[in-house]
């Protein structure tokens, strides 16, 4: 294909994946207190063309399948920056936000009807009170949430609340994550959803065709992998001076959800476990978990 926007049959890989995935997911063991806290995770989420990448979907699904089925999910996405901190609609079947352009029409008709999440929304409001002004909204889930979750939890049987990023300050985002930490011991999966590199303006035709990886992606990804492997939070905070910048992240919104994940970890300064690596269209898909 000449670009990620040009496929002969949009979503064909998703169609081949989803039936068996739903059957397999229906047999997952639900989380119980004996499992201990669920991990805090950061995932590189992909836009709708994730549905054309069978390997990536299998990796995301496999990652979810290695964990017990969570009781609920709290997710922070690169695609929702709003102050004050805002939480999405908890209503059953909350609508999706189709916050992208130029893709096949099919992707604007995708659905992901999650269960009622009112209990989780109320819990979040109480947990964040005093640290953040919390605003409730009728906003649905954006593609940084519903695209990866529809692959990881294809039966849409887990309540989901999305939380906005009030700004891009690493320390503030870590404090928000720390407020969410105890949810992990209640069977709630805390997710920061971004993309380990996101230099879309600098991608060339060869990169989009999967034939080349830019040096700035390799450099930034190697830097991040090393810092995560050493649990070096201070180094991760210095991302604006990292190798490959500013090409890897001309804007920071796809990197900084990582700090919510770090804040929600029991100890952010322990080595992270890389769950997915590799490249797509010249960008790093690196995703990781922390206990």
Steps between C-alpha positions, in 0.01 A plus 500: 500500500615856437386637837316392816189666358489278190396136543307283258266369772509720811489294817543162331754394762255600774226292339733199492598557863186598683284185497752267663619780727151553640460128562836477676443815705165372625686228689742728682532463874372808684732687736475406867673653806727197515656618172636814667515836322468509125799661324510861388555505125602734221396399151570635155146504374489544124240685298224310315755332267591288802204297373708423189798368702427141598829447682455806718144403589616153600770653721256737672245224548765261632617761750147545631454122510804458726323711764182415688191669360487840675192615686532841332743718304622858551680634195681825421541567128726725299190625323330668793674797655252701701518708816366467757544125515189351344352153500300349216137401506439189711178416316446152363590494132668839523558637148835492327696805387619461140786744545693431181479587134579356160426137577257258339133558580482169682700639790238767565237232558694280744327440833619403847206504742653474847297428817384763749797647690320724750650327804850549360430864412384570855806326640730705278336824604557416866860386446606806303318752717748724679775439245313609187184686416292229334249579228249243377399497136286323245801441275547148368820298447750627243700277268795488741264302723249311287734383224744305723231395749283353225793271421603420859144458633301427184174414676470854641419345836721715725385840632730778375557858614733730311678778688633812329855628535471849651848587370826334392699552820664167595484564874130588494420194288695279739301643791177419317628147439589466868140586591386216275746246640272341757247418230739235373444306824128508424537333162508821294745521211667843475620585148701782349430494125740675264766405245868460581593709198257715306686707244224489242605823320839348426395165355594427141336273243754224570423515871125482443552197277693333779830503313697739722532606862632852560805548716305722738260215578784255562684750717204603712372144537843375612524786750153428642562123514822553693343741749199273555725196547688689772194656661654842443204733547719810505638414158150439366403847624778647286338380178520839330878460491492132396669369184271530201315803630310701391427274201383208714248726676445837335226532762506308827146368541576146381795462737377653825222247582799289602524709817151402612614138466816571700301676770255212529782245540581362843859611441576697184873448546500129429564358153196508275399191303483562128187325374504613135782644295582535131404764247202603290531758220831615642363550851576308820218289641679445834250424777578395856364403838601575860402312813 
